[in-house]
Amino acid sequence: MDGLPPAVDAFDKMTAEDSTTVMNSDPTVGSPAKVPEGVAGAPNEAALLALMERTGYSMVQENGQRKYGGPPPGWEGPHPQRGCEVFVGKIPRDVYEDELVPVFETVGRIYELRLMMDFDGKNRGYAFVMYCHKNEAKRAVRELNNYEIRPGRLLGVCCSVDNCRLFIGGIPKMKKRGEILEEIAKVTEGVLNVIVYASAADKMKNRGFAFVEYESHRAAAMARRKLMPGRIQLWGHQIAVDWAEPEIDVDEDVMQTVKILYVRNLMIETTEETIKRSFGQFNPGCVERVKKIRDYAFVHFTSREDAVHAMNNLNGTELEGSCLEVTLAKPVDKEQYSRYQKAAKGGGASAEVVAQQPSYVYSCDPYTLAYYGYPYNALIGPNRDYFVKS
């Protein structure tokens, strides 16, 4: 998925002799069409052609993947939004689209299915299925995870991470957000936003790193390759670059229940009592408790209405000389982070410990993740020192 170029239509590769066939290949008039590359000669060629005839989808193989659809027949409108794709793992190596498509189309309209292929013609055990709508992808995860595709062979289906955010380290600490944005935009394309953390001890300085949001995963992948050490310098010296923790995609229905605020950019000396007094000023007694860690805090309210009212009134205001950033806290999928824990080299807290931790974190704040015991290396990459020392 890392910046793979889009597959080329099979007809682009036809010779001049084939031009007549192309012009007359409309299935509605019954003229023969050339069998697409990747389908021709496949062990199950007849089954794949039958699938294409039934659904009207195209299929082509290039760059190690065979793409079915993308877009589907008659598609009009923009590309599906983020969150519409699922990852499918544990696919038996002799299972192909003729078996996968009938399963995955039961939960929604498939925009495209990309099956990763080996040179020997077998699949590599995994695929990506993109649906036309987000709710269809969520239904696929809910209903098709552990689907028995063959006797005793269960598919693994989970949300695909379409990461559009990079971590950039080695930034001079006196640089402001606008300067960082300008510099990054000079050398990479598709920059949407830069998230900068002020130093806990000196709000005039940054912490030496930033998160850069790009317009697409492809743009982020291209930028990552361009910014790799040894290829380019910013501000006259080498920088560190890696994928950032992707933004957590929280169901809208779940977010409607959140009554905890995440408050960033506090002064270190600001106390929990001061925060409670400030956030509770609109309705005495509405703040249940405050948990402050370094220069950020979680503020728990008795009702969502009070939390939203305080957020709308206090975001962007000053408290003891520092400009606050206030958002609703995002519930974390504990199972997801348990898997990160198990996968992280060097251990960390066990899955049982993670399960006991509070479930609310701000998705792109490594300090918060660290506080709750989530390993730096599983989420952030090689730049742990920035989070430990700054």
N, C-alpha and C positions, 0 to 999 in steps of 0.2 A: 504493500500500500504506500510505501515511502516514495511518493512522487513518481509513481509509475506513469509513463506517457500513455495517453489514451490509445486504445486499440484502433488500428486502421481498418476501414471497411474493406472487406475481402475483394470487392470489385476494383479497388484502386490498383491491384496487382495484375489485372488482366492484360493480355496482349492485344494488339490491334485486331488480330483475327477473331478475338472474342467479342468485339464491340457490337456486332449484330446480335449476339446472344444477350448481351446486357440490355440492349434496347428493347428486346422482345421477351425479357425474363419476368414480366408481370404474371404472377401466378393466376390472375383472374382470367387470362387468355390461354392458360395451359401450356405455354412455351417453356422449354427446359431452361433452368438456371444453373450456372456453374456451382459445383459443390464447394463451399468455403474452405479455405485453408484451415487445417486443424480438425476438420470434420472428415474430409476426404482421406480415406485409408485408415480411419480409426476402427478399432475392433468392433465397435457398436455403431458404425456409420449409419446403417439402416434405421436404428432406433433414434439417433439424433436427427436425421432427416425427417422422420415421422413426427418428432416433437416440434420441429420448426414448422412443418406443414400444419400441424394442429393449432399452434399458437400464433403463427405469423411473426414470431421473433426471429431476428438475425442471430448468427453465431460466427465468431471468428477467433482464431488463436494467434497471439503475438506476445512477445516479451514474457514468456513463461506462464501465461494465463489464457484461459479460453473464456471469452465473454459472450454471455447470452443476453441479448437485449441491449439496453443502454443507448437510446431510450426504447421503450416498448412501442409496438405499432400504434400509430395515431396519436402519439404523445404531443401535446402542445403545452407550452408553459415552461417555467424555469426548472432547473435541476432540483431534485428533492432536497429538503433542508437537512441540516445536521441532525443525527439521531435516527435516521431512516435505515441505517445499515446494521446488519448483524454479522457476527463472525460464526462460522460453522466449522467445528473441529471434529477430530476422531472419525473422519470419513474413510471407510474401507477403500483401498487404493484401486479397486476395480468397480467402484460406483461412480456413475457419471450423471450428466444433466438429465438424461431420460428417466432416472430414478429420483433425483433430487428435486427437480422442478415440480412434479406432481405433489410432493410433500409440502414444499414451501409455498406453493400458490394456494394452499387450502386456507391460509390465514390472511391473505391480502394479495393485491396486485404487485407482481415483481417488476421493478424498474430495470434491474440488471442482476445477473448472477455471474460472479467471476470465480472460476475454478482454477486453482493453481496446478500447473501441469509439469511433469518431468519429461526429459528427452525421450524416455522409453515409451511414452504414450499413456502412462498411468498417472493418476492424480497424485498430488503431494500430501493428501490427507486433510486439506482444509480449503475453505471457500469463503467468499463474502457475498451476502445476499442483500441488495438494496431494494427497499420497498418504496412505493409512491408516497406513503404517508407514515408519519411517526408512530401512530397507534398500531399500525400493522406490524412494525418492527418489534414493538413491545409485546404484542400478542405472540409473535414468533418465539421470542425468548421464553415467554410464559408457557406456551403450549407445546413447543417442539424441542426444548432442551430435554435430553435423554430419550428422544424418539428412537425406537428400535428400527433402524433402516434395514438390517439383516438380523437373522436369529442370533441373539446375544451381542449384537454390535449397536451401541447407543451413540447417537450424535451428541456433541456438546454445542449448545447454541447460547451465545451471550451478545451483549451490545458491542458493536465495533467502535473503537475509539478513534474518532476523526480529529486528531490533535492538530490544532492550529496555533499553538503557543510554544515559543522557545524561551529557554533560560539563557541569559547573557551575563556572564561574570567578568570581572576585571575592569569594571567601569570606574573611572576616576570619581572619587567621592564628592567632589565639589560640583559635578555636573547636575544640572536641573533636568526635569522631565522633558521640557521642550528641546533642550540641546541633545539629549539622548535620542529622542524621536527623530530629530532632523538628521543626525549622524547615521542612524540605522537606515532611514529612508533613502539616504544617498547611495547606499551599497546593496540594498535589497528591495524587492518589489512587493507590493500588496500589504504594506504595514497599515494596520488599523488603529492600534493603540499600544501604549507602553505603560506598564505598571511599575512604579518605582517606590521603594520603601525608604522612608526617612530614617536616619540613624536614631536609635533609641536615646542616645546621650546628647546628640546635637542635631536638632531638626533642620539645620541649614545644610547638612550633608546627607548623601544617600548611603546605602549600605554596601555599595560596590557591585550590585547586581540589579537586574531588571527582568521583567517578563515582557516579551514582545508578542502581541497578538497579530496574526495574519488573516487575510481574507479567506484563505482556504488551506487545507492540509498540503496541497501541492505547493502553494506559495511558501509555506513554512518549511517544507522539505528542501526546496530549492535554496532558500535562505540559509538553512542549516549547513548544507554542503558548501555554500559560498563562504560562510563565516568560520569554517573549521580551522583550527590552529595551523599556521604555516601558509595559509592561502591569502589572508588579508589581515591588516592591522587597523584598529580604531584608536584614535587619539594617540597615535604613534607607538602603540605597543600591542602585544598579543592579547586576545580576549579568550574566554572560555565560552563554549556554546553546547547546549544539549537540549533535548526535548524537555519541556516543563511538564509538571503534572497536568494532565488534561482537565479542563473544567468539568466538574461533576454535573451530569445531566439529571436534575431532580424533577420528578413528576410534578406537573403544575398543581394537581390536587393535593399532593403532599406539602408543597410550598404554601398553599393556602391555610395550612394548619399551624405554621411556624409562629411562635410567639417569643423567640429569643433573638436579640440583636447582637451582631458582631460589630465592635467598635475598634477602629484602628487609628494609629498615629497619636496615641496618648503620650503625655509626658511620663517619664519613669516615676517621678515623685507624686503623680496624681494617685490618690487613694481610692479604694473601692467605695468608701463612704461618700466621697465627693462625686463619684460617678453615679452612685445610687440617688443622691440628692438631685443631681442635674437631670437625670432621665425620669425621675419620679415627680418632677415639678408640675406636670400637667394634670396629674391625678394622684393625689397622695395615697400611698399604699399600693400602687400598681406594680412596683418593682419587687419581685420576690427575693432575688439575690443577684450579686455581681461577682464574677470570677475574673480577676485581672492577672495577666501574665506579661511581664515586661511592659511593653507599650501598647498592648491591645487587651480587650476584655470581652466577655460575654455577659449580656444583661438579660436576665430572665424576667418576663412579665407575667402577670396573672391572666391577661387576655391578649389576643392578637390585636384587637383594636387599639389598645394602649401602646403596644409595640410599634405598630405602623404609624400612629400619631407622633410618637417620640422620634422615630426615624425621620419622618418628613420634616419635623421642626428642628432637629439637631444636626442632621447631615450637612457638612460644610461650615458649621459654626465653630467658634473657638472655645476651648476649655483650658484654662490656666495657660494661655499663650500658644496652644497648638490647635491646628485646624483638624477637626474630626472627620473621619470617613465612617459612615454608619450604613450597614446593610443588614438584611435578614440573614440569619445563620442558615447554612444548608445542611440538611441531614445527610450523613454519610452512610453508604451501603456498607455495613459492617462485614458482610461476607466478602465483599470485594477487597476491602483492606486486609482482611485476614489472609486472603490469597497473596496480596502483596507482601505481607509479613513472611509467609512461608517461602516465597520466592526470593526474598532479599538475602543476599550473601552476608554472612556475619551474624545471622540470627536476628535478635531483637525480641520484643515481647511476644509471647506465644499467642496463638489464636484465642485461647481461653481468656488471657488477660485483655486482649483487644475487645472481646465481647463485653467486658465489664466497663469499658471506658465510655464516657459521655459520647453521644452520637452526633453532636453538632460541631462542625468545623467550617471555616471559610476555605473554599476549595483551592485557592491559589496562594495560601499563606503557609510557607514551610515551617514557620515558627509554631503555628498552631498544630500542624501535623506532628511535629517533633514532640510537642508537649503531651500529646495523646499517645505517644509511643510508636508512631508510624516511622519506618526507617527512611532516612534521607535518600539512600542510594536507590531504593526501589521507586521513588517518586520524582526525584530531582536530577539524579545523575552524579557526576564526579565532583561536584562543587560543594561538598559538605562543609568545608571550612568557612564559607561565607555565612552559613547559618549558625555556626557554633561560635565564631569569634566576633561577629559584627554587633 
